[in-house]
Amino acid sequence: MRPDAPIFATRQALVLALLLASSLTTYAQDGAKAAKPKPAGVPVTVTAEMTGAGIVSSGVAPLPIPPVTGSRKNPVASWGKPLPYPIVIADRRNNRLIEIAPDKSIVWEFVSPSLAVYRGNEDVNFSPDGKLLAVSEEDNFDVHIVDYEKKALTWTYGTPDTRGKAPGFLNYPDDAHLLADGKFITADIRNCRILIVDPKTDKITTQWGTPGKCRHKPPHELAHPNGATPLENGDILVTEISNSWISRITREGKVLWSVKAPNIRYPSDAFMTNDGKQVIVADFWKPGRVVIFDPATRKVTWEYFVKEGEWMLDHSSIARELPDTGDIFVVDDLRDRVMVIDRKTKKVIWQYGVTDTKGHAPGLLFYPDGFDIDVFRDWKTALGKR
């Protein structure tokens, strides 16, 4: 035995102990890295296009807001042709909501309170009682509720400028409606799902579709849905971009029918006609078109399509049949205008916004993208119109 054997053994034990401790530390660190949760959302770079005009206003002095005296079933007095009721427009790149009366006066406006939270509003719809507005913001990755009378942002779901699929995150949400029971429905396009969220708890109560499985197999899988329109009896009309599918689904998830929209390349937010029997849908394309068809036969019963010139549509995002007159209201996004098309003549009989001209002063829009009809307030009497 070496004379320094005890010392050598001690040193050897010490080295082994240090090596073991180092290995345990490395293992613990590696384990911590492996166990570290992935971020729930991915930040998105905000471009100048997404910011648009910034925070802007028409400059028109606000008017006293009439009380709610009408409903969708029993609307206030009509103005008649060419536009029977005022229209709330989601003026996307002006980052505002603006309401235009049939005489083209501005009667109400909601200006972004902060671009960090509210930017790029692209769809807007009244709640069933007319007191709230549901708003979606695709490239801000969130949805909102706006109190009409208070002109205040009261609720947000999703994380601004952050995409994701975990609870509290969205990925390019399109369409926004408040249901009769107070819940909020939206089409989360790139997550290939429809969500119903309870604003009281921020909990998802219903999900149709599965993130990562973007194919037409409703309600379990959806092919990039961009429309989720509630119908009078509670059913939901779902629009899928891929292959132009439109489906009617009950709140319980039963598919009543599912058909491909005829003559449509890129369907955008389908609605039912006023009689509840046919589908009206805009083609988000250039040149765009509007088609009304019977879902039972896929027969086209009405169509607006102009290939070029002043009345050609360029990526029209929403078309709806107007109450009272039956004429067609269209949002013509990339031509910065909204229009009424006469049902019989197919001629444009009313327009707000100057064709191909962006702006936020009275008479101008900047990428209008959504709208709803204000049948709830008697702006006609409030403005002294007969």
TORSEVEX-537159 format. One record per residue (C-alpha): residue in one letter; x, y, z. Coordinates in steps of 0.2 Angstrom, whole numbers, plus 5000, padded with zeros to 4 digits. Example, Ala and Ser with C-alpha at 12.3 -4.5 7.8 and 13.67 -1.06 7.14 Angstrom:
TORSEVEX-537159
<rec aa="A" c1="5062" c2="4978" c3="5039"/>
<rec aa="S" c1="5068" c2="4995" c3="5036"/>
***
This chain:
TORSEVEX-537159
<rec aa="M" c1="5000" c2="5000" c3="5000"/>
<rec aa="R" c1="5006" c2="5017" c3="4996"/>
<rec aa="P" c1="5011" c2="5028" c3="5011"/>
<rec aa="D" c1="4999" c2="5042" c3="5005"/>
<rec aa="A" c1="4985" c2="5029" c3="5002"/>
<rec aa="P" c1="4973" c2="5037" c3="5015"/>
<rec aa="I" c1="4975" c2="5054" c3="5008"/>
<rec aa="F" c1="4974" c2="5048" c3="4990"/>
<rec aa="A" c1="4958" c2="5039" c3="4995"/>
<rec aa="T" c1="4951" c2="5054" c3="5003"/>
<rec aa="R" c1="4955" c2="5065" c3="4987"/>
<rec aa="Q" c1="4948" c2="5052" c3="4976"/>
<rec aa="A" c1="4932" c2="5052" c3="4986"/>
<rec aa="L" c1="4931" c2="5071" c3="4985"/>
<rec aa="V" c1="4934" c2="5071" c3="4966"/>
<rec aa="L" c1="4920" c2="5058" c3="4964"/>
<rec aa="A" c1="4908" c2="5068" c3="4975"/>
<rec aa="L" c1="4912" c2="5084" c3="4965"/>
<rec aa="L" c1="4909" c2="5075" c3="4949"/>
<rec aa="L" c1="4893" c2="5068" c3="4956"/>
<rec aa="A" c1="4887" c2="5085" c3="4962"/>
<rec aa="S" c1="4891" c2="5092" c3="4945"/>
<rec aa="S" c1="4881" c2="5079" c3="4936"/>
<rec aa="L" c1="4866" c2="5081" c3="4947"/>
<rec aa="T" c1="4867" c2="5100" c3="4945"/>
<rec aa="T" c1="4868" c2="5098" c3="4926"/>
<rec aa="Y" c1="4854" c2="5085" c3="4926"/>
<rec aa="A" c1="4843" c2="5096" c3="4937"/>
<rec aa="Q" c1="4846" c2="5111" c3="4925"/>
<rec aa="D" c1="4842" c2="5100" c3="4910"/>
<rec aa="G" c1="4826" c2="5094" c3="4918"/>
<rec aa="A" c1="4821" c2="5112" c3="4922"/>
<rec aa="K" c1="4824" c2="5117" c3="4904"/>
<rec aa="A" c1="4814" c2="5102" c3="4898"/>
<rec aa="A" c1="4800" c2="5106" c3="4911"/>
<rec aa="K" c1="4799" c2="5124" c3="4907"/>
<rec aa="P" c1="4782" c2="5127" c3="4898"/>
<rec aa="K" c1="4781" c2="5134" c3="4881"/>
<rec aa="P" c1="4774" c2="5151" c3="4879"/>
<rec aa="A" c1="4755" c2="5151" c3="4877"/>
<rec aa="G" c1="4756" c2="5164" c3="4864"/>
<rec aa="V" c1="4767" c2="5170" c3="4850"/>
<rec aa="P" c1="4770" c2="5189" c3="4849"/>
<rec aa="V" c1="4766" c2="5196" c3="4832"/>
<rec aa="T" c1="4775" c2="5211" c3="4823"/>
<rec aa="V" c1="4764" c2="5225" c3="4820"/>
<rec aa="T" c1="4766" c2="5233" c3="4803"/>
<rec aa="A" c1="4761" c2="5251" c3="4797"/>
<rec aa="E" c1="4748" c2="5243" c3="4787"/>
<rec aa="M" c1="4740" c2="5235" c3="4802"/>
<rec aa="T" c1="4741" c2="5251" c3="4812"/>
<rec aa="G" c1="4732" c2="5260" c3="4797"/>
<rec aa="A" c1="4728" c2="5279" c3="4801"/>
<rec aa="G" c1="4731" c2="5277" c3="4819"/>
<rec aa="I" c1="4718" c2="5285" c3="4831"/>
<rec aa="V" c1="4707" c2="5296" c3="4821"/>
<rec aa="S" c1="4690" c2="5304" c3="4821"/>
<rec aa="S" c1="4678" c2="5312" c3="4809"/>
<rec aa="G" c1="4678" c2="5327" c3="4819"/>
<rec aa="V" c1="4659" c2="5328" c3="4819"/>
<rec aa="A" c1="4651" c2="5333" c3="4836"/>
<rec aa="P" c1="4643" c2="5319" c3="4845"/>
<rec aa="L" c1="4624" c2="5319" c3="4845"/>
<rec aa="P" c1="4612" c2="5314" c3="4859"/>
<rec aa="I" c1="4608" c2="5295" c3="4858"/>
<rec aa="P" c1="4590" c2="5290" c3="4856"/>
<rec aa="P" c1="4584" c2="5277" c3="4867"/>
<rec aa="V" c1="4581" c2="5259" c3="4861"/>
<rec aa="T" c1="4563" c2="5257" c3="4855"/>
<rec aa="G" c1="4565" c2="5244" c3="4842"/>
<rec aa="S" c1="4571" c2="5227" c3="4839"/>
<rec aa="R" c1="4575" c2="5215" c3="4825"/>
<rec aa="K" c1="4557" c2="5208" c3="4825"/>
<rec aa="N" c1="4549" c2="5225" c3="4827"/>
<rec aa="P" c1="4561" c2="5239" c3="4820"/>
<rec aa="V" c1="4559" c2="5257" c3="4822"/>
<rec aa="A" c1="4551" c2="5268" c3="4808"/>
<rec aa="S" c1="4560" c2="5265" c3="4791"/>
<rec aa="W" c1="4567" c2="5279" c3="4781"/>
<rec aa="G" c1="4562" c2="5269" c3="4765"/>
<rec aa="K" c1="4573" c2="5268" c3="4749"/>
<rec aa="P" c1="4587" c2="5269" c3="4746"/>
<rec aa="L" c1="4593" c2="5265" c3="4764"/>
<rec aa="P" c1="4580" c2="5261" c3="4776"/>
<rec aa="Y" c1="4590" c2="5261" c3="4792"/>
<rec aa="P" c1="4607" c2="5269" c3="4799"/>
<rec aa="I" c1="4622" c2="5258" c3="4797"/>
<rec aa="V" c1="4636" c2="5255" c3="4809"/>
<rec aa="I" c1="4652" c2="5252" c3="4800"/>
<rec aa="A" c1="4668" c2="5244" c3="4806"/>
<rec aa="D" c1="4680" c2="5256" c3="4797"/>
<rec aa="R" c1="4695" c2="5244" c3="4799"/>
<rec aa="R" c1="4710" c2="5255" c3="4795"/>
<rec aa="N" c1="4703" c2="5270" c3="4803"/>
<rec aa="N" c1="4702" c2="5259" c3="4819"/>
<rec aa="R" c1="4685" c2="5265" c3="4823"/>
<rec aa="L" c1="4666" c2="5261" c3="4822"/>
<rec aa="I" c1="4655" c2="5274" c3="4814"/>
<rec aa="E" c1="4637" c2="5275" c3="4811"/>
<rec aa="I" c1="4630" c2="5283" c3="4795"/>
<rec aa="A" c1="4612" c2="5288" c3="4793"/>
<rec aa="P" c1="4602" c2="5286" c3="4777"/>
<rec aa="D" c1="4605" c2="5305" c3="4773"/>
<rec aa="K" c1="4624" c2="5302" c3="4775"/>
<rec aa="S" c1="4626" c2="5311" c3="4791"/>
<rec aa="I" c1="4637" c2="5304" c3="4805"/>
<rec aa="V" c1="4626" c2="5300" c3="4820"/>
<rec aa="W" c1="4638" c2="5290" c3="4831"/>
<rec aa="E" c1="4656" c2="5286" c3="4832"/>
<rec aa="F" c1="4668" c2="5275" c3="4843"/>
<rec aa="V" c1="4686" c2="5280" c3="4841"/>
<rec aa="S" c1="4700" c2="5268" c3="4847"/>
<rec aa="P" c1="4704" c2="5271" c3="4865"/>
<rec aa="S" c1="4721" c2="5264" c3="4863"/>
<rec aa="L" c1="4730" c2="5256" c3="4848"/>
<rec aa="A" c1="4738" c2="5244" c3="4860"/>
<rec aa="V" c1="4721" c2="5236" c3="4864"/>
<rec aa="Y" c1="4709" c2="5241" c3="4850"/>
<rec aa="R" c1="4715" c2="5241" c3="4832"/>
<rec aa="G" c1="4709" c2="5235" c3="4815"/>
<rec aa="N" c1="4691" c2="5232" c3="4820"/>
<rec aa="E" c1="4684" c2="5221" c3="4805"/>
<rec aa="D" c1="4667" c2="5215" c3="4810"/>
<rec aa="V" c1="4653" c2="5223" c3="4821"/>
<rec aa="N" c1="4636" c2="5217" c3="4826"/>
<rec aa="F" c1="4623" c2="5223" c3="4838"/>
<rec aa="S" c1="4618" c2="5212" c3="4853"/>
<rec aa="P" c1="4600" c2="5206" c3="4852"/>
<rec aa="D" c1="4594" c2="5221" c3="4864"/>
<rec aa="G" c1="4604" c2="5233" c3="4853"/>
<rec aa="K" c1="4614" c2="5240" c3="4868"/>
<rec aa="L" c1="4631" c2="5232" c3="4865"/>
<rec aa="L" c1="4642" c2="5229" c3="4850"/>
<rec aa="A" c1="4652" c2="5213" c3="4847"/>
<rec aa="V" c1="4668" c2="5217" c3="4837"/>
<rec aa="S" c1="4682" c2="5206" c3="4830"/>
<rec aa="E" c1="4700" c2="5211" c3="4826"/>
<rec aa="E" c1="4708" c2="5198" c3="4815"/>
<rec aa="D" c1="4726" c2="5205" c3="4815"/>
<rec aa="N" c1="4725" c2="5211" c3="4833"/>
<rec aa="F" c1="4720" c2="5193" c3="4838"/>
<rec aa="D" c1="4706" c2="5198" c3="4849"/>
<rec aa="V" c1="4688" c2="5202" c3="4851"/>
<rec aa="H" c1="4678" c2="5215" c3="4860"/>
<rec aa="I" c1="4662" c2="5221" c3="4867"/>
<rec aa="V" c1="4658" c2="5239" c3="4866"/>
<rec aa="D" c1="4644" c2="5248" c3="4876"/>
<rec aa="Y" c1="4635" c2="5258" c3="4863"/>
<rec aa="E" c1="4628" c2="5272" c3="4874"/>
<rec aa="K" c1="4644" c2="5274" c3="4885"/>
<rec aa="K" c1="4655" c2="5272" c3="4870"/>
<rec aa="A" c1="4666" c2="5262" c3="4880"/>
<rec aa="L" c1="4676" c2="5246" c3="4878"/>
<rec aa="T" c1="4669" c2="5234" c3="4891"/>
<rec aa="W" c1="4677" c2="5217" c3="4888"/>
<rec aa="T" c1="4691" c2="5209" c3="4878"/>
<rec aa="Y" c1="4695" c2="5191" c3="4874"/>
<rec aa="G" c1="4711" c2="5186" c3="4866"/>
<rec aa="T" c1="4728" c2="5194" c3="4869"/>
<rec aa="P" c1="4732" c2="5209" c3="4858"/>
<rec aa="D" c1="4746" c2="5207" c3="4845"/>
<rec aa="T" c1="4749" c2="5189" c3="4851"/>
<rec aa="R" c1="4743" c2="5173" c3="4842"/>
<rec aa="G" c1="4739" c2="5156" c3="4851"/>
<rec aa="K" c1="4727" c2="5142" c3="4854"/>
<rec aa="A" c1="4728" c2="5141" c3="4872"/>
<rec aa="P" c1="4714" c2="5148" c3="4883"/>
<rec aa="G" c1="4714" c2="5167" c3="4882"/>
<rec aa="F" c1="4722" c2="5167" c3="4865"/>
<rec aa="L" c1="4716" c2="5168" c3="4847"/>
<rec aa="N" c1="4723" c2="5166" c3="4829"/>
<rec aa="Y" c1="4715" c2="5178" c3="4817"/>
<rec aa="P" c1="4697" c2="5179" c3="4824"/>
<rec aa="D" c1="4684" c2="5184" c3="4811"/>
<rec aa="D" c1="4666" c2="5188" c3="4814"/>
<rec aa="A" c1="4659" c2="5192" c3="4831"/>
<rec aa="H" c1="4641" c2="5191" c3="4838"/>
<rec aa="L" c1="4633" c2="5191" c3="4855"/>
<rec aa="L" c1="4620" c2="5178" c3="4857"/>
<rec aa="A" c1="4603" c2="5179" c3="4866"/>
<rec aa="D" c1="4610" c2="5171" c3="4882"/>
<rec aa="G" c1="4624" c2="5184" c3="4883"/>
<rec aa="K" c1="4638" c2="5173" c3="4876"/>
<rec aa="F" c1="4650" c2="5178" c3="4863"/>
<rec aa="I" c1="4653" c2="5168" c3="4847"/>
<rec aa="T" c1="4668" c2="5171" c3="4835"/>
<rec aa="A" c1="4676" c2="5161" c3="4821"/>
<rec aa="D" c1="4695" c2="5158" c3="4825"/>
<rec aa="I" c1="4701" c2="5156" c3="4807"/>
<rec aa="R" c1="4719" c2="5150" c3="4808"/>
<rec aa="N" c1="4715" c2="5139" c3="4823"/>
<rec aa="C" c1="4701" c2="5131" c3="4812"/>
<rec aa="R" c1="4688" c2="5133" c3="4826"/>
<rec aa="I" c1="4672" c2="5142" c3="4831"/>
<rec aa="L" c1="4672" c2="5147" c3="4849"/>
<rec aa="I" c1="4658" c2="5152" c3="4861"/>
<rec aa="V" c1="4664" c2="5161" c3="4876"/>
<rec aa="D" c1="4655" c2="5167" c3="4892"/>
<rec aa="P" c1="4660" c2="5185" c3="4895"/>
<rec aa="K" c1="4656" c2="5183" c3="4913"/>
<rec aa="T" c1="4669" c2="5170" c3="4916"/>
<rec aa="D" c1="4680" c2="5171" c3="4901"/>
<rec aa="K" c1="4678" c2="5152" c3="4899"/>
<rec aa="I" c1="4675" c2="5143" c3="4882"/>
<rec aa="T" c1="4658" c2="5135" c3="4884"/>
<rec aa="T" c1="4658" c2="5128" c3="4866"/>
<rec aa="Q" c1="4671" c2="5124" c3="4853"/>
<rec aa="W" c1="4668" c2="5117" c3="4836"/>
<rec aa="G" c1="4683" c2="5112" c3="4826"/>
<rec aa="T" c1="4701" c2="5107" c3="4831"/>
<rec aa="P" c1="4717" c2="5117" c3="4829"/>
<rec aa="G" c1="4728" c2="5109" c3="4817"/>
<rec aa="K" c1="4715" c2="5099" c3="4809"/>
<rec aa="C" c1="4709" c2="5111" c3="4795"/>
<rec aa="R" c1="4697" c2="5101" c3="4785"/>
<rec aa="H" c1="4678" c2="5101" c3="4782"/>
<rec aa="K" c1="4671" c2="5088" c3="4794"/>
<rec aa="P" c1="4659" c2="5099" c3="4805"/>
<rec aa="P" c1="4657" c2="5101" c3="4819"/>
<rec aa="H" c1="4672" c2="5092" c3="4824"/>
<rec aa="E" c1="4684" c2="5099" c3="4811"/>
<rec aa="L" c1="4682" c2="5115" c3="4801"/>
<rec aa="A" c1="4691" c2="5121" c3="4786"/>
<rec aa="H" c1="4696" c2="5139" c3="4790"/>
<rec aa="P" c1="4680" c2="5146" c3="4796"/>
<rec aa="N" c1="4677" c2="5165" c3="4794"/>
<rec aa="G" c1="4659" c2="5166" c3="4798"/>
<rec aa="A" c1="4648" c2="5161" c3="4813"/>
<rec aa="T" c1="4631" c2="5170" c3="4811"/>
<rec aa="P" c1="4617" c2="5166" c3="4824"/>
<rec aa="L" c1="4600" c2="5164" c3="4817"/>
<rec aa="E" c1="4583" c2="5168" c3="4824"/>
<rec aa="N" c1="4580" c2="5151" c3="4831"/>
<rec aa="G" c1="4597" c2="5149" c3="4839"/>
<rec aa="D" c1="4605" c2="5139" c3="4825"/>
<rec aa="I" c1="4622" c2="5145" c3="4819"/>
<rec aa="L" c1="4627" c2="5148" c3="4800"/>
<rec aa="V" c1="4645" c2="5143" c3="4798"/>
<rec aa="T" c1="4655" c2="5149" c3="4783"/>
<rec aa="E" c1="4672" c2="5140" c3="4779"/>
<rec aa="I" c1="4684" c2="5147" c3="4767"/>
<rec aa="S" c1="4691" c2="5131" c3="4760"/>
<rec aa="N" c1="4680" c2="5125" c3="4746"/>
<rec aa="S" c1="4666" c2="5137" c3="4750"/>
<rec aa="W" c1="4657" c2="5127" c3="4763"/>
<rec aa="I" c1="4642" c2="5134" c3="4772"/>
<rec aa="S" c1="4633" c2="5124" c3="4786"/>
<rec aa="R" c1="4618" c2="5126" c3="4797"/>
<rec aa="I" c1="4622" c2="5119" c3="4814"/>
<rec aa="T" c1="4612" c2="5119" c3="4830"/>
<rec aa="R" c1="4619" c2="5125" c3="4847"/>
<rec aa="E" c1="4620" c2="5107" c3="4852"/>
<rec aa="G" c1="4632" c2="5104" c3="4837"/>
<rec aa="K" c1="4620" c2="5094" c3="4825"/>
<rec aa="V" c1="4623" c2="5098" c3="4807"/>
<rec aa="L" c1="4606" c2="5102" c3="4798"/>
<rec aa="W" c1="4614" c2="5104" c3="4781"/>
<rec aa="S" c1="4631" c2="5108" c3="4773"/>
<rec aa="V" c1="4633" c2="5114" c3="4755"/>
<rec aa="K" c1="4646" c2="5122" c3="4744"/>
<rec aa="A" c1="4641" c2="5140" c3="4739"/>
<rec aa="P" c1="4639" c2="5141" c3="4720"/>
<rec aa="N" c1="4650" c2="5153" c3="4710"/>
<rec aa="I" c1="4660" c2="5158" c3="4725"/>
<rec aa="R" c1="4679" c2="5157" c3="4727"/>
<rec aa="Y" c1="4681" c2="5164" c3="4744"/>
<rec aa="P" c1="4665" c2="5165" c3="4754"/>
<rec aa="S" c1="4664" c2="5179" c3="4768"/>
<rec aa="D" c1="4652" c2="5179" c3="4782"/>
<rec aa="A" c1="4636" c2="5171" c3="4775"/>
<rec aa="F" c1="4619" c2="5176" c3="4781"/>
<rec aa="M" c1="4601" c2="5170" c3="4778"/>
<rec aa="T" c1="4589" c2="5181" c3="4768"/>
<rec aa="N" c1="4575" c2="5190" c3="4778"/>
<rec aa="D" c1="4563" c2="5175" c3="4775"/>
<rec aa="G" c1="4575" c2="5163" c3="4782"/>
<rec aa="K" c1="4575" c2="5152" c3="4767"/>
<rec aa="Q" c1="4590" c2="5157" c3="4756"/>
<rec aa="V" c1="4608" c2="5161" c3="4759"/>
<rec aa="I" c1="4617" c2="5177" c3="4754"/>
<rec aa="V" c1="4636" c2="5177" c3="4753"/>
<rec aa="A" c1="4649" c2="5189" c3="4747"/>
<rec aa="D" c1="4664" c2="5183" c3="4737"/>
<rec aa="F" c1="4680" c2="5191" c3="4745"/>
<rec aa="W" c1="4689" c2="5191" c3="4728"/>
<rec aa="K" c1="4693" c2="5203" c3="4713"/>
<rec aa="P" c1="4682" c2="5205" c3="4705"/>
<rec aa="G" c1="4670" c2="5201" c3="4719"/>
<rec aa="R" c1="4652" c2="5196" c3="4718"/>
<rec aa="V" c1="4636" c2="5193" c3="4729"/>
<rec aa="V" c1="4626" c2="5177" c3="4727"/>
<rec aa="I" c1="4609" c2="5172" c3="4734"/>
<rec aa="F" c1="4605" c2="5154" c3="4733"/>
<rec aa="D" c1="4594" c2="5140" c3="4739"/>
<rec aa="P" c1="4604" c2="5128" c3="4751"/>
<rec aa="A" c1="4592" c2="5114" c3="4747"/>
<rec aa="T" c1="4596" c2="5114" c3="4728"/>
<rec aa="R" c1="4611" c2="5126" c3="4727"/>
<rec aa="K" c1="4601" c2="5135" c3="4713"/>
<rec aa="V" c1="4607" c2="5153" c3="4712"/>
<rec aa="T" c1="4592" c2="5165" c3="4713"/>
<rec aa="W" c1="4601" c2="5182" c3="4712"/>
<rec aa="E" c1="4618" c2="5187" c3="4708"/>
<rec aa="Y" c1="4628" c2="5204" c3="4707"/>
<rec aa="F" c1="4644" c2="5202" c3="4697"/>
<rec aa="V" c1="4653" c2="5216" c3="4687"/>
<rec aa="K" c1="4670" c2="5212" c3="4679"/>
<rec aa="E" c1="4677" c2="5229" c3="4678"/>
<rec aa="G" c1="4675" c2="5248" c3="4680"/>
<rec aa="E" c1="4666" c2="5259" c3="4693"/>
<rec aa="W" c1="4654" c2="5246" c3="4699"/>
<rec aa="M" c1="4666" c2="5231" c3="4701"/>
<rec aa="L" c1="4668" c2="5224" c3="4718"/>
<rec aa="D" c1="4686" c2="5222" c3="4725"/>
<rec aa="H" c1="4686" c2="5210" c3="4740"/>
<rec aa="S" c1="4668" c2="5213" c3="4746"/>
<rec aa="S" c1="4667" c2="5205" c3="4763"/>
<rec aa="I" c1="4649" c2="5206" c3="4768"/>
<rec aa="A" c1="4632" c2="5207" c3="4759"/>
<rec aa="R" c1="4615" c2="5207" c3="4768"/>
<rec aa="E" c1="4597" c2="5209" c3="4762"/>
<rec aa="L" c1="4590" c2="5225" c3="4770"/>
<rec aa="P" c1="4574" c2="5224" c3="4780"/>
<rec aa="D" c1="4559" c2="5233" c3="4773"/>
<rec aa="T" c1="4566" c2="5236" c3="4755"/>
<rec aa="G" c1="4574" c2="5219" c3="4751"/>
<rec aa="D" c1="4588" c2="5228" c3="4743"/>
<rec aa="I" c1="4606" c2="5222" c3="4745"/>
<rec aa="F" c1="4619" c2="5231" c3="4756"/>
<rec aa="V" c1="4637" c2="5227" c3="4752"/>
<rec aa="V" c1="4654" c2="5232" c3="4760"/>
<rec aa="D" c1="4667" c2="5234" c3="4746"/>
<rec aa="D" c1="4683" c2="5233" c3="4757"/>
<rec aa="L" c1="4697" c2="5238" c3="4745"/>
<rec aa="R" c1="4687" c2="5251" c3="4736"/>
<rec aa="D" c1="4684" c2="5260" c3="4753"/>
<rec aa="R" c1="4665" c2="5261" c3="4751"/>
<rec aa="V" c1="4649" c2="5253" c3="4756"/>
<rec aa="M" c1="4634" c2="5252" c3="4744"/>
<rec aa="V" c1="4616" c2="5248" c3="4742"/>
<rec aa="I" c1="4612" c2="5238" c3="4726"/>
<rec aa="D" c1="4594" c2="5239" c3="4720"/>
<rec aa="R" c1="4587" c2="5221" c3="4720"/>
<rec aa="K" c1="4578" c2="5222" c3="4704"/>
<rec aa="T" c1="4589" c2="5233" c3="4693"/>
<rec aa="K" c1="4606" c2="5228" c3="4701"/>
<rec aa="K" c1="4611" c2="5247" c3="4700"/>
<rec aa="V" c1="4620" c2="5255" c3="4715"/>
<rec aa="I" c1="4607" c2="5267" c3="4722"/>
<rec aa="W" c1="4617" c2="5273" c3="4738"/>
<rec aa="Q" c1="4635" c2="5274" c3="4742"/>
<rec aa="Y" c1="4645" c2="5280" c3="4757"/>
<rec aa="G" c1="4664" c2="5283" c3="4754"/>
<rec aa="V" c1="4673" c2="5289" c3="4739"/>
<rec aa="T" c1="4678" c2="5275" c3="4727"/>
<rec aa="D" c1="4696" c2="5271" c3="4729"/>
<rec aa="T" c1="4699" c2="5285" c3="4741"/>
<rec aa="K" c1="4705" c2="5283" c3="4759"/>
<rec aa="G" c1="4702" c2="5295" c3="4773"/>
<rec aa="H" c1="4693" c2="5298" c3="4789"/>
<rec aa="A" c1="4684" c2="5315" c3="4786"/>
<rec aa="P" c1="4665" c2="5315" c3="4784"/>
<rec aa="G" c1="4661" c2="5305" c3="4768"/>
<rec aa="L" c1="4677" c2="5295" c3="4768"/>
<rec aa="L" c1="4682" c2="5277" c3="4774"/>
<rec aa="F" c1="4698" c2="5267" c3="4775"/>
<rec aa="Y" c1="4695" c2="5249" c3="4772"/>
<rec aa="P" c1="4678" c2="5246" c3="4778"/>
<rec aa="D" c1="4676" c2="5228" c3="4783"/>
<rec aa="G" c1="4659" c2="5225" c3="4792"/>
<rec aa="F" c1="4643" c2="5232" c3="4797"/>
<rec aa="D" c1="4626" c2="5230" c3="4806"/>
<rec aa="I" c1="4609" c2="5238" c3="4804"/>
<rec aa="D" c1="4603" c2="5249" c3="4818"/>
<rec aa="V" c1="4584" c2="5245" c3="4819"/>
<rec aa="F" c1="4585" c2="5249" c3="4837"/>
<rec aa="R" c1="4585" c2="5268" c3="4838"/>
<rec aa="D" c1="4574" c2="5281" c3="4830"/>
<rec aa="W" c1="4587" c2="5292" c3="4823"/>
<rec aa="K" c1="4575" c2="5297" c3="4810"/>
<rec aa="T" c1="4564" c2="5307" c3="4823"/>
<rec aa="A" c1="4580" c2="5312" c3="4832"/>
<rec aa="L" c1="4587" c2="5321" c3="4817"/>
<rec aa="G" c1="4570" c2="5329" c3="4813"/>
<rec aa="K" c1="4567" c2="5319" c3="4797"/>
<rec aa="R" c1="4549" c2="5315" c3="4791"/>
***
